[in-house]
Amino acid sequence: MNKYGLIGKDVSYSYSKQHFEQKFTAEDIKATYQNFDISDIGGVQQIFNIETDLKGLNVTIPYKEKIIPFLDELDETAQKIGAVNTIKLLPGGKRIGYNTDAFGFIKSIFPLLRNQHTNALVLGTGGASKAIMHCLNSLGIQGKQVSRTPEAHQCSYDQLDEKIMTSHYLIINCTPLGTAPNTGQCPDIPYKFISHKHFLFDLIYNPPITKFLALGKQLGAQISNGQKMLEFQAEQSWDIWNS
């Protein structure tokens, strides 16, 4: 029986296991999907050593970048982005890293974009945000990353004033702030400058409406969570594992 799984930290919130188990039942696929919750990236080597029958893995926060040294090869997209969320394990132990977040994001957001969504604020600088920046570039959208500790070409949350907020009508949350069970949290942006012209996209899907999205909706903004993105990227992961 083929075995798949998810590597992450505090991953009980994740829908991936449920998604794949429902798929296995619906399509009569003889396979299992397991959450591998590790407190630091060093634990991944033990998973590779013990779970020798693994065929594929997903990778989530906070290991999308840290997993790379444990892999033998990256596909072109993962290499360009610098982050991995899907691993294919070949017979003999070879591990190849892919990034399906980019595919999932573009497929989920593209039908929702409007003419004013030409500039985007990307909240967070981790592996997920790297994939989103790659996608925005391919869509011709100017993205600016927002960080608590900004580097060159990034800005801090303190710098988000009315001018920046009203010249970036697409705001994408790539941080884990607001994920269940910590649903009272949200990115520290000046929500008072949000209007009906804004589109707030949250990569989080549990809960379906985060505080970030709820505050945007109250101010008339268009909103979307990451559920469709998860489904699209998961299906591409499945195609990779079984190609």
N, C-alpha and C positions, 0 to 999 in steps of 0.2 A: 504493500500500500504506500503510495507516495505521501510524503510529509512536507508541509509548508508551515511558515510561521512569520511572526512579527517580532523584531528586536526594537526595544525602546526602554524608557524609564517611566514607571508609574503609568502603564498602558491600559489599565482597566477601563478607561473611558473610550478606548478605540473601538470603532465599528468594523474594523477589518476582519476580525475573527468571525463575527456574525455574518458579514457579507459573504465570505467564502464558504462557511458552513451551509448557508442557505443555497448557495450555488451548487455545492456538492449534492445536497438533497434533491434540488429541483432537476438537476441534470444526471442524477444517478452516477456520480463520480466517486470512486473508491479512493478517498484521500482524507487526510486530517490537517487541521490548521491550529497551531499552538502559539500562545503569547509567551515570549521569552523576555521577562522583565529583569533587567540587569541594572545595578546601581552605578556601575562605571563601565567604560568601553572594554576594559581588560577582560570582563566576563564573556565577551564574544568568542574568545579563543576556546574557552571550555565548551561552548555550544558547538563549535565546529568539530572539536575533538570527540564529543560524546554522541552528538546527533548525526551519525554518519550516513543516515538514510534521507537526509534533507535534500529536497529537489529545488526549493526556492524560498527566499525570504523577502519580506518587506522590512524597511528600516524607517523609524520615525524619530521624533525629537527625543533626546538631543544628539543623536549619533549619525546624522546624515553626512557629516564631514569627517567625523572621527573614525568611521568604519573603513575609510579608504585604504589606510595602511595594511589592513587585514585582507585585502583583495589582491588577486593576481593580475587583473586587467579591468579597464573601464571602457565602456562603449563611447562613441564620439560625443554624444549629448552630455553624458555624465562628466566627461572630461572637460568640456567647455564650461559647464555650470560649476563644477567643483563640489558636487554633492551627489549622494547616491540614496535612493529609496527602494531599490529593487536589486536583489542578488540572485543570479542563476548559479546553481552548484552542479558542476558536471561530474560524470563518473571519473573517479581518480582524484577528486578533491579540488579541481580548479574552480575558483570563485570569480565570477565576472559581475561588475557593478553597472547598473543602469539608472537612469532617472526618468520615471514616468510621471512625476509631478508636473513637468512642463507640458506634456501631452494633455493631462487631465485639466490643468488650469486653462489652457487655450481653448479646449473644446467646451468647457463650461462657461467661460466668460465671454467668448466672442459674440454669441447671439445677443448679449445683454448690453453691449457697448453702444454709446450714443456719440453724436458728433463732438460734444464738449469734452469727451474723455481722452484728451491728447497728452495730458500730464498726470503722473501718478505719484503719490506718496506710498512708499513701501515700508510698513512698520516692522522693524526687526532686521537683523543682519545674519541670521543663521542659514542653515542649509536650504530651508524652504524659500527664504527670501532670495537666495541666489538663483533658484529655479525661476521664480517670478520675474526677477530682473531680466533674465535671459528671454523669457516669453514676451515681456513688454517691448524689448528691443526688436524682437522679430515681428511684432505687431505695429511698429513705428510709433510707439508711445514712449515719451520721455519719463523715465522712472528716477525717483530720488529716494534713497534709503534713509530712514530715520532711526537713530540709535541713541542709547543712553550714553555711549562712549564713542562718538562719531570719529571716523577717520576722514581722510581727504575725499571730497565729492559726496560726503554724507552730511546730514544735519542732525542736530540734537532736538529733543522734544521741546526744550526751552526756546528754540528758535522758531517754532511754529506759530507765526503771527497771522493776522488777518490777510496780509498780502500773499503769503505762501498758501494758506488754506483756500483762498478764493482764486488761486491760479492753478490749483491741482484738484480737479473735480473727481478724480478716482483715488480712493484710499483703500489700501489692501493690508489687512492685519495678518502678518506672518509670525506673530508672537503667540505663545500658548496662553496669554492672559484672557481669562474668561472661560477656559475649558472646565467642564465638570470635573470635580465637585466645586471648584473655586469660581462659581458663576457670578460672584459679586465684583470680580475684577474686570478691568478694561484698560486699554492703552491710554496713556495720559496725554491726550490731544485736546486742543480748545474746541470742544464740540459746538460752542456758541456760534462759530463761523460756518457751520454746516448748513446747507440749503437744499432746495429741491433739485438743484443742478448736480449735486454730488451723488456718487455711487460708492457705497461702502461694501467691500467684499471681504468676508472673513473666511480664512482657511479652516477655522474651527467649524465642526458640524454637531458637536455635542456640548452644550445644548443647541437646538436648531436656531434659536435667536439669542445670541450673546448680548451682554450689556452694551458692547460696542455697536452692534446692529440696532438694538432697541433705541439707543440714544439717537442714532442717525435717523431711524424711522420716525421718531417723534418730531424731528425737524424737517420732515418731508423728503428725506433722501431715499434714493433707490437702494435696496439692500439685497445681498445674496450670501448664503453660507457656503461651506465647502463640501456639502454632501455630494453633489454631482461630480465635483472634481475628484473626490475619493473614489466614486464608482468608476469613472473613466480611467483613472490611473490604475485601479485594481485590475480592471479588465485587460489593460495593456500589460501589466505584470504577468497575468495568467498566460497571455499570448507568448510572452518572452520565455517563461518557464517551460512551455510546451512546444516551442518551435524547434 
